[in-house]
Amino acid sequence: MPSSSIKNTVKTKHTAKNTTMLEKLKKQKQVLEARIQKCENRNKQVERKQETRRKILVGSYFLDKAYKENKFDDIKKLMDDYLTRHSDRKLFDLPLK
C-alpha cells in the first residue's frame, strides 16, 4: 500500500499538469476569441461599405432622373424636410434650421 507522501507527490504532479493544461487551453481560447472578433469586425466593415455604395447608387439614380426631367426642385423640397445637419443642408443650398 502506497504511503501518504507518495500519494501527495502523485496528486501534486497531477494537479500541476492539470493547471498547465488549463492555462494552455485558456490561452488558446483567448487567441480564438481574438480571431473571431477580428473576422466579425471585417464582416461588419464590408457590410458598411456595401450599404454606403447602395446609398450612393440610389442617390445617383434619383439625381440623374431629377436633372433629366427638370425636377431638381422636387428633390430639394424632399431634402429640406429630411436634412438636419448644417453641412448637409448647405450642399443643397437650403436655409439652416
GIGI-V427778 format. One record per pair of residues at least 12 apart in sequence whose ideal C-beta (glycine too) atoms are under 6 Angstrom apart, sorted by the first residue. I is the first residue (numbers start at 0). J is the second residue. If there is no record, write none. Layout:
BEGIN
{{I:J} {I:J}}
END
This chain:
BEGIN
{{75:91} {78:91} {79:93}}
END
